[in-house]
Amino acid sequence: MDYKHHISLLLAFLLTLLCVTNSSATYHPICTQTPYPELCSSLTTNPTPQSTFDENLSVFRDVSLRATLLQAENTHKKISDMDLSSLFNDDLSKSASVDCLDLYEDTIYQLNRSIFGSKNDAQTWLSSSIANEQACRNGFLDFNLSFPTMLTSDDFSKYLSNSLAINKATASASASASSYATKQKRNRRLLSTVDFPEWVSHGDRRLLQSSTKGDIVVAQDGSGNFKTINEALAAAEKQRSGTRRFVIYVKKGVYKENVEVKRSMKNLMFIGDGIDATVVTGSKNVQDGSTTFRSATFAVTGDGFIARDMTFENTAGPQKHQAVALRSGSDFSVFYRCSFKGYQDTLYVYSQRQFYRNCDIYGTIDFIFGDSVSVIQNSNIYIRKPMSNQKNTVTAQGRKDPNENTGIVIHNSRVTSASGSGPGPSYLGRPWQQYSRTVFMKCAIDGIIEPAGWLPWSGSFALSTLYYGEYMNTGSGASTGGRVKWPGFHVITSAAEAGKFSVGNFLAGGSWIPATGVPYTSGV
C-alpha cells in the first residue's frame, strides 16, 4: 500500500468528519465507556438530527480507527527514520528495536483491515495490535533493558485502547439479537473423531483427513522437490497462484532450521508423516540473544495456516529460559495432531484466532502463553521437570485490556507429567498481564497440580482483574476445595457460563460462527 497516498486521503476524511470541541455537550455517549474519555471526546463528531444512535456510533468508530491508524503510521515512520545502529550500542537493544519496527508495520496492517472489515473481526485484529505493542516492549524486558520511550507513543496506546472499546460497543449494538448456541449437542465425541470449526472449508477438511501429499514435497533424502522447508517456502511464494490452499508435504525427518511463514503467505498447509516422525527443531533462546518473539523455531503470521502430523520443538533446555517452539499470529489457524516440545515458553499462541486439536504440548514455565483467541481441544499437556527451585505453570495468558476478546481455553484435554514422575510444584497458570483469561473445561487433571491450582505473578498483581475458570474437571488434581481465593478466580457451575468459552462462542466470537451451530459439537 502507498501509505503517503493513504495518509493524504485519511487527512481529507478526518477534516470532513471531525469536529474537535471541548464542550461536554457534544461528547458522544460512547466516550464514557472508553478508558480515556477526554481523548475520545476530542474526536467527537457532530451527529445529524436524521441519524440514529447506531449510525452515529458507526461513523464515530471509523473516525477513531482512522485516528489510531495515523498514530501507528507516525510511530512506524519515526522508528524507520532512526539510525538504529548508531542509536543503540549493543546488539540486544538493536534486536529488540527491529522487532518493534516489524510489529508496528503489522499493526498498520491490522488497523487498515479493522477499518474496512467486519466489526467482529476487528475486535480480534485490534486485540492483535495491542499484543504487538506489548511484544515490542517485551523484547527489551527479555534482556533486562529499559524500554526506550522514543520507540512508541503514549497517545497511540490510548487511541488503540479507546478504539477497542468503541469497536466492541459498535459490534454489540449491531449484534444485539445474537445469543449463545444453547441448542448445540452437549455430548462429546471420541478423540478419533475429526471435527473442525465452520471456518475450515470442506476442502481443507478433506485435506486434514486424507493422505493428500502436497503441491511441494520436502524430503531430506532427496526424494522430494526440496531438502529444506525454507527452500520449499521460497518456491511456494513463486509457484502458487492467487490465495488458494497450497500444501507443503514434509516427509519424515529432523529438519534443523528456523522457519517463518510471513503475513503475505496465506492459506498454507503443512502435512507431515506424524508426530515425532516429521520434526522441525531449533534452539534459539533469550539467554543467547534472541527476543522471546524471535526465538521461535517455527513462526507463522499468514492467515489460514494449517499444520497436521508434525512436531515443532525448541531444544534450548530449561537453563536457557524463554525458548519458543512455535509462535502463531495466524488468524483462523488450525493445528491438528501436532506436538510442541520445549521447556519455558514452548507454545506462543501470540495473537488472532487459533484452534488446536489432538495435540501434545510439553513444557515447564508458562509453556502455553500469548494473547490470542485460542481453544486447545482433546489434547495432552505434559509438564516436564524444570530447573531446581522453579515452579511449573501451564499457562500465562497476556490479555492487557479488558475489552480484548482474547483468552486461552483448554477443553476436554489431559494435564499430566511428561515422565511419569513428579515434575515439582505445578500450577495451571499465572497472570502475565492485568486481564489474563484462562479456562479449563472438562479436563482430566492429574495430582501433579498443586491444590491452590494457580500461581500469582507478582504479589497481588491482576488477582482481582483476571478471569480464571474451572468447569467440570476430573482427576486427583481437579478438586477446587483448596483453590486460590482470588476475586478473579471462578469455579464455574453454570453450563451457560461455561458455554461462553466453547469453540462455537469463544473462538468464533459469537457472530463469527452462526448461532445455528457448526459442523461439529461446538458446545461444552
Secondary structure as the mmCIF struct_conf table of DSSP 4:
data_model
#
loop_
_struct_conf.conf_type_id
_struct_conf.id
_struct_conf.beg_label_comp_id
_struct_conf.beg_label_asym_id
_struct_conf.beg_label_seq_id
_struct_conf.end_label_comp_id
_struct_conf.end_label_asym_id
_struct_conf.end_label_seq_id
HELX_RH_AL_P HELX_RH_AL_P1 TYR A 3 LEU A 17
HELX_RH_3T_P HELX_RH_3T_P1 SER A 24 THR A 26
HELX_RH_3T_P HELX_RH_3T_P2 PRO A 29 GLN A 33
BEND BEND1 THR A 34 PRO A 35
HELX_RH_AL_P HELX_RH_AL_P2 PRO A 37 SER A 41
TURN_TY1_P TURN_TY1_P1 SER A 42 LEU A 43
TURN_TY1_P TURN_TY1_P2 PRO A 49 GLN A 50
BEND BEND2 SER A 51 SER A 51
HELX_RH_AL_P HELX_RH_AL_P3 PHE A 53 SER A 80
TURN_TY1_P TURN_TY1_P3 ASP A 81 ASP A 81
BEND BEND3 MET A 82 MET A 82
HELX_RH_AL_P HELX_RH_AL_P4 LEU A 84 LEU A 87
BEND BEND4 ASN A 89 ASP A 90
HELX_RH_AL_P HELX_RH_AL_P5 ASP A 91 PHE A 116
BEND BEND5 GLY A 117 GLY A 117
HELX_RH_AL_P HELX_RH_AL_P6 LYS A 119 ASP A 142
TURN_TY1_P TURN_TY1_P4 PHE A 143 ASN A 144
HELX_RH_3T_P HELX_RH_3T_P3 THR A 149 LEU A 151
HELX_RH_AL_P HELX_RH_AL_P7 ASP A 154 SER A 174
TURN_TY1_P TURN_TY1_P5 ALA A 175 ALA A 177
TURN_TY1_P TURN_TY1_P6 THR A 182 LYS A 183
BEND BEND6 GLN A 184 GLN A 184
HELX_LH_PP_P HELX_LH_PP_P1 ASN A 187 LEU A 190
TURN_TY1_P TURN_TY1_P7 LEU A 191 SER A 192
TURN_TY1_P TURN_TY1_P8 GLU A 198 TRP A 199
BEND BEND7 VAL A 200 VAL A 200
HELX_RH_AL_P HELX_RH_AL_P8 HIS A 202 GLN A 209
BEND BEND8 SER A 210 SER A 210
BEND BEND9 ASP A 215 ASP A 215
STRN STRN1 ILE A 216 VAL A 218
TURN_TY1_P TURN_TY1_P9 GLN A 220 ASP A 221
BEND BEND10 GLY A 222 GLY A 222
BEND BEND11 GLY A 224 ASN A 225
STRN STRN2 PHE A 226 PHE A 226
BEND BEND12 LYS A 227 THR A 228
HELX_RH_AL_P HELX_RH_AL_P9 ILE A 229 GLN A 239
TURN_TY1_P TURN_TY1_P10 GLY A 242 THR A 243
STRN STRN3 PHE A 246 VAL A 250
BEND BEND13 LYS A 252 LYS A 252
STRN STRN4 GLY A 253 LYS A 256
STRN STRN5 VAL A 259 VAL A 261
TURN_TY1_P TURN_TY1_P11 ARG A 263 SER A 264
BEND BEND14 ASN A 267 ASN A 267
STRN STRN6 LEU A 268 ILE A 271
BEND BEND15 ASP A 273 GLY A 274
TURN_TY1_P TURN_TY1_P12 ILE A 275 ALA A 277
STRN STRN7 THR A 278 GLY A 282
TURN_TY1_P TURN_TY1_P13 VAL A 286 GLY A 289
TURN_TY1_P TURN_TY1_P14 THR A 292 THR A 292
HELX_RH_3T_P HELX_RH_3T_P4 PHE A 293 SER A 295
BEND BEND16 THR A 297 THR A 297
STRN STRN8 PHE A 298 VAL A 300
BEND BEND17 GLY A 302 GLY A 302
TURN_TY1_P TURN_TY1_P15 ASP A 303 GLY A 304
STRN STRN9 ILE A 306 ARG A 308
BEND BEND18 ASP A 309 ASP A 309
STRN STRN10 THR A 311 ASN A 314
BEND BEND19 ALA A 316 ALA A 316
HELX_RH_3T_P HELX_RH_3T_P5 PRO A 318 LYS A 320
BEND BEND20 ALA A 325 ALA A 325
STRN STRN11 LEU A 326 SER A 328
TURN_TY1_P TURN_TY1_P16 ASP A 331 PHE A 332
STRN STRN12 SER A 333 TYR A 336
BEND BEND21 ARG A 337 ARG A 337
STRN STRN13 SER A 339 LYS A 341
BEND BEND22 TYR A 343 TYR A 343
TURN_TY1_P TURN_TY1_P17 GLN A 344 ASP A 345
STRN STRN14 LEU A 347 TYR A 348
BEND BEND23 SER A 351 GLN A 352
STRN STRN15 ARG A 353 ARG A 357
BEND BEND24 ASN A 358 ASN A 358
STRN STRN16 ASP A 360 GLY A 363
BEND BEND25 THR A 364 THR A 364
STRN STRN17 ILE A 365 GLY A 370
BEND BEND26 ASP A 371 SER A 372
STRN STRN18 VAL A 373 GLN A 377
BEND BEND27 ASN A 378 ASN A 378
STRN STRN19 ASN A 380 ILE A 383
HELX_LH_PP_P HELX_LH_PP_P2 ARG A 384 LYS A 385
BEND BEND28 MET A 387 MET A 387
TURN_TY1_P TURN_TY1_P18 SER A 388 ASN A 389
STRN STRN20 ASN A 392 GLN A 397
BEND BEND29 ASP A 401 ASP A 401
TURN_TY1_P TURN_TY1_P19 PRO A 402 ASN A 403
STRN STRN21 GLY A 407 HIS A 411
BEND BEND30 ASN A 412 ASN A 412
STRN STRN22 ARG A 414 SER A 417
BEND BEND31 ALA A 418 SER A 421
BEND BEND32 GLY A 424 PRO A 425
STRN STRN23 SER A 426 GLY A 429
BEND BEND33 TRP A 432 GLN A 433
TURN_TY1_P TURN_TY1_P20 GLN A 434 TYR A 435
STRN STRN24 ARG A 437 MET A 441
BEND BEND34 LYS A 442 LYS A 442
STRN STRN25 ALA A 444 ILE A 445
TURN_TY1_P TURN_TY1_P21 GLY A 447 ILE A 448
STRN STRN26 ILE A 449 ILE A 449
TURN_TY1_P TURN_TY1_P22 PRO A 451 ALA A 452
STRN STRN27 TRP A 454 TRP A 454
BEND BEND35 TRP A 457 SER A 458
TURN_TY1_P TURN_TY1_P23 GLY A 459 THR A 465
STRN STRN28 TYR A 467 TYR A 471
BEND BEND36 MET A 472 MET A 472
STRN STRN29 THR A 474 THR A 474
BEND BEND37 GLY A 475 GLY A 475
TURN_TY1_P TURN_TY1_P24 SER A 476 GLY A 477
TURN_TY1_P TURN_TY1_P25 GLY A 481 GLY A 482
TURN_TY1_P TURN_TY1_P26 PRO A 487 GLY A 488
STRN STRN30 PHE A 489 VAL A 491
HELX_RH_AL_P HELX_RH_AL_P10 ALA A 495 GLY A 499
TURN_TY1_P TURN_TY1_P27 LYS A 500 PHE A 501
BEND BEND38 SER A 502 SER A 502
HELX_RH_PI_P HELX_RH_PI_P1 VAL A 503 LEU A 507
TURN_TY1_P TURN_TY1_P28 ALA A 508 SER A 511
BEND BEND39 TRP A 512 ILE A 513
TURN_TY1_P TURN_TY1_P29 ALA A 515 THR A 516
BEND BEND40 PRO A 519 TYR A 520
#
